[in-house]
Amino acid sequence: MAKRKKAMRKPTPEELEKINHRKDIRSVFRNSGFTKVLSVSDKEFTFKGRTGDIDDVFVYENIIVLAEYTCASTRKLSGHILLKKILFDLIINNKNEFIEFFEKTFETFKKTRDKNYAPSQCELIILYCSKNKLENQHKGHLPHVKFFDYPILQYFLSISKIIKKSSRFELFNFLGLNYNNIGENVLKPSKGASVEYEGHILPEEHSSFDKDYNVVSFYMDAESLIGRAYVLRKEGWKKADGLYQRMIVNTKITKMRKYLDEQNRVFVNNIIVTLPNEKTKLLDVEANTFNKTHPVTIQIEEGFNLIGLVDGQHRVYAYHEGDDIYEEKISRLRKRQNLLVTGIIYPEGLEDHKRLEFEAKLFLEINANQTGAKSDLKQAIQLLLEPFSTIAVAKSVISMLNNNGPLEAYLAEYFFDKGKVPTTSIVSYGLTPIVKRSGEDSLFKLWKNPNKGDLIIEKDHQLLLEYREFCTEEINKLLIAYKKNIPNNLWTTNKKISKFLTVTSINGLINCLRLLIKNDKTGESDYYQDKLKGISEFRFEDYKSSQYRALGERLYDKFFTIK
């Protein structure tokens, strides 16, 4: 009788979380064209007297990525990363020596690493991949480490699943790599190379754009465009207000690749892009010396993240380096087929927020009447175009609260954030009333900036930033005091355990702060902490979502009114 196979033990939820986390990171690098070095994961070694291990090593030409994974809780992360700091510093400060040491220690690394590049020509990156949020104050202790936070991982996982190896250019940008220091470019003696394209320039008065904006049309092969392009996606890794473009849709890309494979024809519609003045030169033409469309040579520097795709990202990325049944033909079309590009060259010295506003307006004009332009997309753009509006300030403050303070890592920002506090109602019913620029219960009343009246003019973006920071700081003063009065085990979003970290409790506290402002009873965190003694016994669960104001009044009466 055959022996029965021993049943494999099912992994615990904690083990499964670690397995899936590691699997996702490996998928990103595999999709992007990196090679995982075999037989080095979790193997201990001693370098310069310090013993440790690397969870994974990925290689692409002269790029070496050392990945450290952790699913430790936010509270435990600071201890985890400080234990790694000494080894990380030794590796970064002795890069060439470490690469040579690692080759001697691990034969598989020696075989995988490209021998065309000496250790001094390699880019060595330490990537700290945390499932849970590491507070910014701890990241500051490791300035040379790149942090692959979970939202960033999910973004690159989504992108790399669709456009495969072509996602490497954005990954390079995230890793802080310079075009001249990647692959064969590091072997070339010349720097700052550029490529010239023959095209046409539209007379300034015929473009309908403001003065000093140049509009050019030219043809560019898909491969070159993909290598230089960027898209300001709302769910992307770049932390900035007003990122609005939608994510790439896989089904749309697949249909377009099928079309390219079967029809062997380029897409007719032009691609709308923006071109940076500092990286783009117009040759053989002088501004304002012609009154009709004129031939011109457009010189664009080699590099990543140069050309902003405003409209046509699916048509461009349909040519991506994939692994599907269409890749054999598309690999040839990518080099051969030229896409018609209409490029807007920014005026010299145009500020970043002005560039973003310009792209958003242009995008909205192009897509406003299309069925694919969803209302939330239009809303995001309107918020960008009206950054001084109360709702825009409130949205900025909620992001700042999630990046620093007691609510850091507890608020839901992304589609995959599960079990976190939703922010829509906090923005609408908590923050919007308290950040408005009028009223006796607004933080604007409390703000002592002598130039605050200039916010009404809605032009000074630095002043706007200062107001956002002030609002965040004042709200955090109350939240810090609140947290200090709550037992650590109850500071959780798990509603089965605690009701102290919910939309209702947060909105109640913000409404309480409005009453404190109105009655001139605001102060520092120590003052609030003393006043809020006993709040851990308060029954927040007795209040519903429609009772934020009533809850705020009750908190004010109970803790801040002298009986």
C-alpha positions as CSV (number, residue, x, y, z in Angstrom):
1,M,0.0,0.0,0.0
2,A,1.4,3.4,-1.1
3,K,2.4,5.8,1.7
4,R,0.1,8.8,2.0
5,K,1.8,12.1,1.3
6,K,2.2,14.3,4.3
7,A,-0.1,17.3,4.0
8,M,1.7,20.6,3.7
9,R,1.1,23.0,6.5
10,K,-0.9,26.0,5.4
11,P,0.9,29.3,5.9
12,T,-0.4,31.6,8.6
13,P,-1.9,34.9,7.6
14,E,1.4,36.6,8.7
15,E,3.5,34.3,6.6
16,L,1.1,34.7,3.6
17,E,1.4,38.5,3.9
18,K,5.2,38.2,3.7
19,I,5.1,35.7,0.7
20,N,2.7,38.0,-1.3
21,H,4.8,41.1,-0.5
22,R,8.0,39.5,-1.7
23,K,6.2,38.1,-4.8
24,D,4.9,41.5,-5.8
25,I,8.3,43.1,-5.6
26,R,9.9,40.4,-7.6
27,S,7.2,40.8,-10.2
28,V,7.9,44.5,-10.6
29,F,11.6,43.9,-11.2
30,R,11.1,40.9,-13.5
31,N,8.5,42.7,-15.6
32,S,10.9,45.7,-15.9
33,G,13.7,43.6,-17.3
34,F,15.8,43.0,-14.2
35,T,17.4,39.6,-13.4
36,K,17.0,38.2,-9.9
37,V,20.3,36.8,-8.6
38,L,19.8,33.2,-7.4
39,S,20.9,31.7,-4.2
40,V,21.7,34.9,-2.3
41,S,18.3,35.6,-0.7
42,D,18.5,35.7,3.1
43,K,22.1,34.3,3.1
44,E,24.2,35.7,5.9
45,F,27.5,37.4,5.2
46,T,30.0,39.5,7.2
47,F,31.2,42.7,5.6
48,K,33.7,44.9,7.4
49,G,32.8,43.3,10.7
50,R,29.0,43.6,10.3
51,T,26.9,40.5,9.8
52,G,23.7,40.7,7.9
53,D,21.8,39.5,4.9
54,I,20.0,40.8,1.8
55,D,16.5,39.6,1.0
56,D,16.9,39.9,-2.8
57,V,19.4,41.2,-5.4
58,F,18.3,42.4,-8.8
59,V,20.6,43.3,-11.7
60,Y,20.1,45.2,-14.9
61,E,23.3,45.9,-16.9
62,N,25.3,48.0,-14.5
63,I,22.5,48.6,-12.0
64,I,22.5,46.5,-8.8
65,V,19.5,46.7,-6.4
66,L,19.8,45.3,-2.9
67,A,16.3,44.8,-1.6
68,E,15.2,44.6,2.1
69,Y,11.7,43.4,2.8
70,T,9.6,43.8,6.0
71,C,6.0,43.5,7.0
72,A,6.7,44.8,10.5
73,S,4.0,47.0,12.0
74,T,4.4,50.8,11.8
75,R,5.3,50.9,15.5
76,K,8.1,48.3,15.1
77,L,9.6,49.7,11.8
78,S,11.8,52.3,13.4
79,G,13.6,49.6,15.4
80,H,13.9,47.3,12.3
81,I,15.5,49.9,10.1
82,L,17.9,51.2,12.7
83,L,19.3,47.6,13.0
84,K,19.9,47.7,9.3
85,K,21.4,51.2,9.2
86,I,25.0,50.2,10.1
87,L,25.3,47.6,7.3
88,F,23.6,49.8,4.8
89,D,26.0,52.7,5.5
90,L,29.0,50.3,5.2
91,I,27.7,49.1,1.8
92,I,27.0,52.6,0.5
93,N,30.3,54.1,1.7
94,N,32.3,51.2,0.3
95,K,30.5,50.4,-2.9
96,N,33.3,49.1,-5.1
97,E,34.7,47.0,-2.3
98,F,31.3,45.6,-1.5
99,I,30.7,44.5,-5.1
100,E,34.0,42.7,-5.2
101,F,33.3,41.1,-1.8
102,F,29.9,40.0,-2.9
103,E,31.3,38.4,-6.1
104,K,33.8,36.4,-4.0
105,T,31.1,35.4,-1.5
106,F,28.4,34.4,-4.0
107,E,29.3,32.7,-7.2
108,T,25.8,33.3,-8.6
109,F,26.2,37.1,-8.2
110,K,29.5,36.9,-10.0
111,K,27.9,35.0,-12.9
112,T,24.8,37.3,-13.1
113,R,26.6,40.6,-13.0
114,D,27.6,42.1,-16.3
115,K,31.4,42.0,-16.6
116,N,31.4,44.8,-19.1
117,Y,31.2,47.2,-16.2
118,A,33.8,47.6,-13.5
119,P,32.5,48.0,-9.9
120,S,33.3,51.8,-10.2
121,Q,30.9,52.0,-13.2
122,C,28.0,50.3,-11.4
123,E,25.1,51.9,-9.7
124,L,24.4,50.3,-6.3
125,I,21.0,51.0,-4.8
126,I,19.6,49.8,-1.4
127,L,15.8,49.5,-1.6
128,Y,13.9,49.3,1.6
129,C,10.5,47.7,0.9
130,S,8.0,48.1,3.8
131,K,4.5,46.7,3.7
132,N,3.5,49.2,6.3
133,K,4.2,52.9,6.4
134,L,7.6,54.0,7.8
135,E,7.3,57.5,9.3
136,N,9.3,60.2,7.5
137,Q,11.3,61.1,10.5
138,H,12.9,57.6,10.4
139,K,13.6,57.8,6.7
140,G,15.7,60.9,7.3
141,H,18.3,58.8,9.1
142,L,19.0,56.9,5.9
143,P,19.3,59.5,3.1
144,H,21.1,57.1,0.7
145,V,18.3,54.5,0.9
146,K,15.4,54.4,-1.5
147,F,12.0,53.6,0.1
148,F,9.7,51.4,-1.9
149,D,6.6,52.1,0.1
150,Y,3.6,49.9,-0.4
151,P,1.6,52.5,-2.5
152,I,4.6,52.9,-4.7
153,L,5.0,49.1,-5.0
154,Q,1.3,48.8,-6.0
155,Y,1.7,51.5,-8.6
156,F,4.7,49.9,-10.3
157,L,3.1,46.5,-10.1
158,S,0.1,47.8,-12.0
159,I,2.2,49.6,-14.6
160,S,4.8,46.8,-15.1
161,K,2.1,44.2,-15.6
162,I,0.8,46.1,-18.6
163,I,3.8,47.7,-20.3
164,K,6.4,45.2,-19.1
165,K,10.0,46.1,-19.8
166,S,9.1,49.6,-20.9
167,S,8.2,50.4,-17.3
168,R,12.0,50.3,-16.5
169,F,12.4,54.0,-17.6
170,E,10.0,55.2,-14.9
171,L,11.6,52.8,-12.4
172,F,15.0,54.2,-13.2
173,N,13.6,57.7,-12.5
174,F,12.2,56.6,-9.2
175,L,15.5,55.0,-8.2
176,G,17.2,58.4,-8.9
177,L,19.3,57.2,-11.7
178,N,20.8,59.5,-14.3
179,Y,20.5,58.6,-18.0
180,N,24.3,59.0,-18.5
181,N,25.0,56.5,-15.8
182,I,23.0,53.6,-17.1
183,G,24.2,50.7,-19.2
184,E,26.3,51.5,-22.3
185,N,25.9,55.3,-21.6
186,V,28.5,55.0,-18.8
187,L,31.0,53.7,-21.2
188,K,30.7,56.6,-23.6
189,P,33.1,59.5,-23.2
190,S,30.6,62.2,-24.3
191,K,27.9,63.5,-22.1
192,G,24.7,65.4,-22.8
193,A,24.0,63.8,-26.2
194,S,20.9,64.9,-28.1
195,V,18.9,63.8,-31.1
196,E,17.6,66.1,-33.9
197,Y,14.1,65.8,-35.5
198,E,12.9,67.7,-38.6
199,G,9.6,69.4,-38.1
200,H,7.6,72.6,-38.3
201,I,6.9,75.4,-36.0
202,L,3.6,77.3,-35.8
203,P,3.7,81.1,-35.7
204,E,3.2,82.4,-32.2
205,E,0.1,84.4,-33.0
206,H,-1.6,81.4,-34.6
207,S,-1.1,79.0,-31.6
208,S,-3.7,80.7,-29.3
209,F,-1.2,80.1,-26.4
210,D,0.4,82.8,-24.2
211,K,3.5,84.6,-25.3
212,D,6.7,82.6,-25.6
213,Y,5.0,79.2,-25.9
214,N,6.3,77.5,-29.0
215,V,4.2,74.8,-30.8
216,V,6.1,72.4,-33.0
217,S,5.1,69.3,-35.0
218,F,7.5,66.5,-35.8
219,Y,7.7,62.7,-36.2
220,M,9.4,60.5,-33.5
221,D,9.8,56.8,-33.4
222,A,7.8,55.0,-30.7
223,E,10.9,53.5,-29.0
224,S,12.5,56.9,-28.5
225,L,9.3,58.5,-27.3
226,I,8.7,55.7,-24.7
227,G,12.3,56.1,-23.4
228,R,11.8,59.9,-22.8
229,A,8.2,60.1,-21.8
230,Y,6.5,60.6,-18.4
231,V,2.8,60.7,-17.4
232,L,1.6,62.6,-14.3
233,R,-0.7,59.8,-13.0
234,K,-2.9,60.4,-10.0
235,E,-1.9,57.1,-8.4
236,G,1.8,57.5,-9.2
237,W,4.8,57.8,-7.0
238,K,5.5,61.5,-7.4
239,K,4.1,63.3,-4.4
240,A,2.5,66.5,-5.7
241,D,-0.9,68.1,-5.6
242,G,-3.0,67.8,-8.7
243,L,-1.7,64.7,-10.4
244,Y,-4.7,63.8,-12.6
245,Q,-4.1,61.4,-15.4
246,R,-5.7,58.0,-15.3
247,M,-3.8,54.7,-15.1
248,I,-3.1,52.7,-18.2
249,V,-6.0,50.4,-19.1
250,N,-4.8,46.9,-19.9
251,T,-7.7,45.9,-22.2
252,K,-7.2,49.1,-24.3
253,I,-3.5,48.4,-24.7
254,T,-4.2,44.8,-25.8
255,K,-6.6,45.9,-28.4
256,M,-4.2,48.5,-29.8
257,R,-1.4,46.0,-29.9
258,K,-3.6,43.6,-31.8
259,Y,-4.4,46.4,-34.3
260,L,-0.7,47.1,-34.8
261,D,0.0,43.4,-35.3
262,E,-2.8,42.9,-37.8
263,Q,-2.9,46.2,-39.7
264,N,0.8,47.0,-39.6
265,R,-0.3,50.7,-39.6
266,V,0.7,53.6,-37.3
267,F,-2.0,55.5,-35.4
268,V,-3.1,58.5,-37.3
269,N,-4.0,60.9,-34.5
270,N,-1.2,63.1,-33.2
271,I,0.3,62.7,-29.7
272,I,0.1,65.9,-27.6
273,V,3.2,66.5,-25.4
274,T,5.0,69.2,-23.5
275,L,8.7,69.8,-24.0
276,P,11.0,71.4,-21.4
277,N,12.7,74.6,-22.6
278,E,16.0,73.7,-20.9
279,K,16.3,70.3,-22.7
280,T,14.9,71.4,-26.1
281,K,16.4,73.6,-28.7
282,L,15.0,75.0,-31.9
283,L,17.6,75.3,-34.6
284,D,17.6,77.3,-37.8
285,V,14.8,79.6,-36.6
286,E,14.4,82.9,-34.7
287,A,11.2,83.7,-32.8
288,N,8.8,86.2,-34.4
289,T,10.5,86.3,-37.7
290,F,7.9,84.4,-39.7
291,N,4.1,84.6,-40.1
292,K,3.3,81.1,-41.4
293,T,4.2,77.5,-40.5
294,H,8.0,77.2,-40.9
295,P,10.4,74.3,-41.1
296,V,12.6,73.8,-38.0
297,T,15.0,71.3,-36.5
298,I,14.0,70.3,-33.0
299,Q,16.9,69.1,-30.8
300,I,16.0,67.1,-27.8
301,E,18.4,65.8,-25.2
302,E,18.8,62.2,-24.4
303,G,17.3,61.3,-21.1
304,F,14.4,60.0,-19.0
305,N,11.4,61.9,-17.8
306,L,11.7,64.7,-20.4
307,I,8.6,64.6,-22.6
308,G,5.2,65.0,-20.8
309,L,2.4,63.0,-22.4
310,V,-0.7,65.1,-22.2
311,D,-2.8,63.1,-24.6
312,G,-2.2,59.7,-26.3
313,Q,-0.5,57.7,-23.6
314,H,-2.3,54.5,-24.7
315,R,-1.2,55.0,-28.3
316,V,2.4,55.4,-27.2
317,Y,2.5,52.5,-24.8
318,A,0.8,50.2,-27.2
319,Y,4.4,49.9,-28.6
320,H,5.8,48.8,-25.2
321,E,8.4,46.0,-24.9
322,G,6.1,43.1,-24.0
323,D,6.1,39.3,-23.9
324,D,2.8,38.6,-25.6
325,I,2.0,37.1,-29.0
326,Y,2.3,40.5,-30.7
327,E,5.8,41.4,-29.5
328,E,7.7,39.8,-32.4
329,K,6.1,42.2,-34.9
330,I,5.8,45.2,-32.6
331,S,9.5,45.0,-31.7
332,R,10.2,46.0,-35.3
333,L,7.4,48.6,-35.5
334,R,8.7,50.2,-32.3
335,K,11.9,51.3,-34.1
336,R,10.4,51.8,-37.5
337,Q,7.0,53.5,-37.1
338,N,7.0,57.2,-36.5
339,L,4.3,58.9,-34.4
340,L,3.1,62.4,-35.3
341,V,3.9,64.5,-32.2
342,T,2.6,68.0,-31.5
343,G,4.8,69.5,-28.8
344,I,4.4,72.6,-26.7
345,I,7.7,74.1,-25.6
346,Y,7.4,75.9,-22.3
347,P,8.8,79.5,-22.0
348,E,12.1,79.8,-20.2
349,G,11.9,79.8,-16.4
350,L,8.3,78.7,-16.2
351,E,7.6,77.5,-12.6
352,D,6.7,73.8,-12.0
353,H,3.1,74.6,-10.7
354,K,2.5,76.7,-13.8
355,R,3.6,73.8,-16.1
356,L,1.3,71.5,-14.2
357,E,-1.6,73.9,-14.5
358,F,-1.0,74.3,-18.3
359,E,-0.9,70.5,-18.9
360,A,-4.1,70.1,-16.8
361,K,-6.0,72.8,-18.8
362,L,-4.9,71.3,-22.1
363,F,-5.8,67.8,-21.0
364,L,-9.3,69.0,-19.9
365,E,-9.9,70.8,-23.2
366,I,-9.0,67.6,-25.1
367,N,-10.9,65.2,-23.0
368,A,-13.8,67.1,-21.5
369,N,-16.3,65.9,-24.1
370,Q,-15.1,62.3,-24.3
371,T,-17.1,59.6,-22.6
372,G,-13.9,58.3,-20.9
373,A,-13.4,61.5,-19.0
374,K,-14.9,60.6,-15.6
375,S,-16.3,63.2,-13.2
376,D,-13.6,62.5,-10.6
377,L,-10.9,63.0,-13.2
378,K,-12.4,66.4,-14.1
379,Q,-12.8,67.3,-10.4
380,A,-9.1,66.5,-9.8
381,I,-8.1,68.8,-12.6
382,Q,-10.5,71.6,-11.4
383,L,-8.8,71.3,-7.9
384,L,-5.5,71.7,-9.6
385,L,-6.7,74.7,-11.6
386,E,-8.2,76.3,-8.4
387,P,-5.6,75.5,-5.7
388,F,-6.7,78.4,-3.5
389,S,-10.3,77.0,-3.2
390,T,-11.4,75.8,0.2
391,I,-11.9,72.3,-1.0
392,A,-8.4,72.2,-2.5
393,V,-6.8,73.4,0.8
394,A,-8.8,70.8,2.7
395,K,-7.6,68.0,0.4
396,S,-4.0,69.2,0.8
397,V,-4.3,69.3,4.6
398,I,-5.7,65.7,4.7
399,S,-2.6,64.5,2.8
400,M,-0.3,66.4,5.1
401,L,-2.0,64.9,8.2
402,N,-1.5,61.5,6.7
403,N,2.2,62.2,6.2
404,N,3.0,63.7,9.6
405,G,1.4,63.4,13.0
406,P,-0.9,61.0,14.9
407,L,-2.9,60.1,11.8
408,E,0.2,59.2,9.7
409,A,-0.4,55.9,8.0
410,Y,-3.9,55.6,9.3
411,L,-5.8,57.5,6.5
412,A,-6.9,55.8,3.3
413,E,-5.2,57.5,0.3
414,Y,-5.2,54.7,-2.3
415,F,-7.6,52.2,-3.9
416,F,-5.8,49.3,-2.1
417,D,-5.9,50.9,1.4
418,K,-8.0,48.4,3.4
419,G,-9.0,48.9,7.0
420,K,-7.9,52.6,7.1
421,V,-10.0,55.7,7.9
422,P,-11.8,57.0,4.7
423,T,-11.1,60.7,4.1
424,T,-13.9,61.9,1.9
425,S,-16.2,62.9,4.8
426,I,-13.3,64.3,6.8
427,V,-12.5,66.6,3.9
428,S,-16.1,67.6,3.3
429,Y,-17.5,67.9,6.9
430,G,-14.4,68.3,9.0
431,L,-11.7,70.2,7.2
432,T,-13.5,72.3,4.6
433,P,-15.4,74.4,7.3
434,I,-12.3,74.9,9.5
435,V,-9.9,76.0,6.7
436,K,-12.2,78.5,5.0
437,R,-10.9,82.0,4.7
438,S,-13.8,83.6,6.7
439,G,-15.7,83.2,9.9
440,E,-15.0,83.2,13.6
441,D,-14.4,79.5,13.8
442,S,-11.8,79.2,11.0
443,L,-8.1,78.6,11.4
444,F,-7.7,81.6,9.1
445,K,-8.8,83.7,12.1
446,L,-6.1,82.1,14.2
447,W,-3.3,82.6,11.6
448,K,-1.0,85.5,12.5
449,N,0.8,85.8,9.2
450,P,0.8,89.6,8.4
451,N,0.4,88.9,4.7
452,K,-2.6,86.5,5.0
453,G,-4.9,89.0,3.3
454,D,-3.0,88.4,0.1
455,L,-4.5,84.9,-0.1
456,I,-7.6,86.6,-1.4
457,I,-5.7,87.6,-4.5
458,E,-4.9,83.9,-5.1
459,K,-1.5,84.3,-6.7
460,D,1.1,83.7,-3.9
461,H,1.6,79.9,-3.9
462,Q,4.3,80.1,-1.2
463,L,1.8,81.9,1.1
464,L,-0.8,79.2,0.3
465,L,1.7,76.5,1.3
466,E,2.3,78.3,4.6
467,Y,-1.4,78.4,5.3
468,R,-1.8,74.7,4.6
469,E,1.2,73.9,6.9
470,F,-0.3,76.1,9.6
471,C,-3.7,74.4,9.4
472,T,-2.0,71.0,9.6
473,E,0.1,72.0,12.6
474,E,-2.9,73.4,14.6
475,I,-5.0,70.4,14.0
476,N,-2.1,68.1,14.9
477,K,-1.7,69.9,18.2
478,L,-5.2,68.7,19.2
479,L,-4.7,65.2,17.7
480,I,-1.4,64.7,19.5
481,A,-3.0,65.5,22.8
482,Y,-5.9,63.2,22.0
483,K,-3.7,60.3,21.1
484,K,-1.7,60.7,24.4
485,N,-4.9,60.2,26.3
486,I,-5.8,57.0,24.5
487,P,-4.1,53.7,25.5
488,N,-1.7,52.5,22.8
489,N,-3.7,49.2,22.2
490,L,-6.8,51.3,21.4
491,W,-5.1,53.5,18.8
492,T,-6.2,51.4,15.9
493,T,-8.7,51.6,13.0
494,N,-10.1,48.1,13.9
495,K,-13.6,49.0,14.9
496,K,-14.0,45.7,16.8
497,I,-11.3,46.9,19.2
498,S,-11.7,50.7,19.3
499,K,-13.9,53.6,18.3
500,F,-11.3,56.2,18.9
501,L,-9.9,56.3,15.3
502,T,-12.8,56.7,13.0
503,V,-14.3,59.3,10.7
504,T,-16.8,60.2,13.4
505,S,-14.2,60.8,16.2
506,I,-11.9,62.8,13.9
507,N,-14.6,65.0,12.6
508,G,-15.9,65.5,16.1
509,L,-12.5,66.7,17.3
510,I,-12.2,69.0,14.3
511,N,-15.6,70.5,15.1
512,C,-14.5,70.9,18.7
513,L,-11.5,72.8,17.5
514,R,-13.8,75.2,15.6
515,L,-15.5,76.0,18.9
516,L,-12.2,76.5,20.6
517,I,-11.2,79.0,17.9
518,K,-14.5,80.8,18.1
519,N,-14.3,81.1,21.9
520,D,-10.5,82.0,22.0
521,K,-9.6,78.8,23.9
522,T,-6.9,77.3,21.6
523,G,-3.5,76.4,22.9
524,E,-0.5,74.1,22.6
525,S,-0.6,70.3,22.8
526,D,0.2,70.2,26.6
527,Y,-2.8,72.4,27.3
528,Y,-5.1,70.2,25.2
529,Q,-3.6,67.1,26.8
530,D,-4.5,68.3,30.2
531,K,-8.0,69.3,29.2
532,L,-8.7,65.9,27.4
533,K,-8.0,63.8,30.5
534,G,-10.6,61.1,30.7
535,I,-11.5,61.1,27.0
536,S,-10.6,57.4,26.8
537,E,-13.9,56.8,28.6
538,F,-15.9,58.9,26.2
539,R,-18.5,56.9,24.1
540,F,-17.8,58.0,20.5
541,E,-19.9,55.0,19.4
542,D,-23.1,56.8,20.5
543,Y,-22.7,59.3,17.7
544,K,-23.6,58.7,14.0
545,S,-22.0,60.0,10.9
546,S,-24.7,62.8,10.7
547,Q,-23.8,64.1,14.2
548,Y,-20.3,65.5,13.7
549,R,-21.3,69.0,14.9
550,A,-23.2,67.6,17.9
551,L,-20.2,65.5,18.8
552,G,-17.9,68.5,18.6
553,E,-20.2,70.5,20.8
554,R,-20.4,67.7,23.4
555,L,-16.6,67.4,23.4
556,Y,-16.2,71.1,23.9
557,D,-18.8,71.3,26.7
558,K,-17.4,68.3,28.5
559,F,-13.7,69.0,28.3
560,F,-13.2,72.7,27.7
561,T,-16.1,74.4,29.6
562,I,-15.4,75.2,33.2
563,K,-18.4,74.1,35.3
